[in-house]
């Protein structure tokens, strides 16, 4: 707890300092700073800090030690540092080499000095996975290949390296094999650990709900210790689930402990109430039966009253008391208070009353007033002074006369008491029988001989029966009491756990009390001495437990002090809420761990702790509420994106909301889970649309592919049936406009492209064949068809020979040898016209159309040879 808060404030105070600045201030000439530099070089959080620390280490031997612990990406830095030291003072480095104890260390230092900046580790330090794989399989040196293999962590890369090195590089092969084995072992270990973690979470949840509470605390502690062994491998979600279950277990344990404590407290209070009632009954019996002049002192009775009132108050606080039990207490306490009040009035009036009583002629009015003021209760024997006062007033005589006149009523009361006594004896109720016998004796004593003689024999007989019942019960309980003595003496000799032993002592004592005690004092002393001996070894334990309770109270006070310091010093405007939440959680855990405690001493500490937790909890709850509101807003925005179009924007928005979600701070776990479930559902709905779109696109692609296959079959069939040009043109158009999805198999795509080309070739061929047929007719007839397009003719019309050569040039057909010069001249002319831009740009078909039109428009009749050359050139072009 203290370390956590200290670290928290340390991070706040050093917020402006960089790690490099802190390391730069360390002095390597001081042993403490040197040790700190070495520690940073091996254990710092970032590579930058490690590199900065390595750069400050001046001792090659220490650098060698760091080198052995350093990851591969830092070994090049260490090598560079050693070489820098050697460049400044090589002799010192060589002296260090000779001083090294182990040959391996000396050899390593020599290798590092030899490798310099271009050592294998330096080469592979910054390489990515592909480069590492290439170095491991194609490296020029064995050291480089091994260094690269050492850096590879991917299972697939290691398998590829092992396969490539088999039979070529035994060292790399064995290294890759070992790393693969280690990687698989680690994967198996992690799988076992994850299974253990899941099982611990399941057990914790089951333990929180179990109805078997035997050894609940030890089992819970066992679960907690087992979790500590694997918590580092647990994910945040797993740790959250376990901690939630553990918290439920702690709450259950606390509830069970509270129930047990309340049960013990209730039993203790009941025993205290029974003891209070017993003591009050015995006191009242003694006061009602003893000589009033020899009764207990007023101060002792007053002390008894107050102590028993406090005792009853403590024994009934926060406890339901049976109505009959409460009535007994009130009746007994009321009688005792009345007796004490009468004694106090008597004590105050005694001087005056004595003076009036001893006077020869007392003032009757004053004497009567004093007796009225004292108002002595009739249930208790009257003190002699009061009796004398009444005698002086003649009240005693009057009382005897009143008693004589009321003998019949006394007889009836005695008969009722004797009837009740007989019933109590029939039910073997010793205590009630003794009380009723005492009451009957008092009533009998109030009768004169005439009225009491007839009932004396019955009273005597019942008195003997009461004595017999007392003797019989003593005889019946004595064996059990002796057994209890034996059990207590045996318990005194046993070595037991103090708590269990003390509980057993209390059980035996309770059994002894349930038997009604013992009239045999020797047996009672034997039992009590055995109980004292049995409890003696427990005293040290309970003393230590009491000290532990006080120590835990002091620990809790320290926790309160630390929390108070944290509250006072924290900058709540810029606080790290995750750290605050962790402090809040750890404080409650450490508070629970500081158990047991002294309840009375802990009460004010508990109140302070509760106030401090509320002080921290209030801003925590406010921050959680803000973050929960932000997450709820994200959920609303995500739900709004479910039907948003276009889908790409909705998906991009969902991903942005996921990043925004990750930036939000602390929330209540249950509320966060609820919001996350809603957010996840919204995102799933958005991305489900993508899957639906993909499915729809896949369906369309399948339909398009089926259409393509059908169109291909139709096209092939059409081409093989010598179709007309219009059919080919329609087929080519359909092939061009046909949809070819990205998912189309490459073979089908190639077939479509080939079919398009073949249809186009066949269409071109059919088109040319039609043109050639028309042109041949026009050549033979010497006139143009009516359907022939209008063509602008040159002026003048070229000679037929020139027309024939130009047609051969346009169709690519060869010209006769004797016209090669003309052909050459025409080609040069065409080239010159094309370069000067003076000729009209025409395509091949237009050029042929114009030449045929020129042929038909020529004035002279062309030679048959030229006509045949034209026909041959057109045939050449058509094919």
Order of alpha helices (4+ residues) and beta strands (2+ residues): alpha-alpha-alpha-alpha-alpha-alpha-alpha-alpha-alpha-alpha-alpha-alpha-alpha-alpha-alpha-alpha-alpha-alpha-alpha-alpha-alpha-alpha-alpha-alpha-alpha-alpha-alpha-alpha-alpha-alpha-alpha-alpha-alpha-alpha-alpha
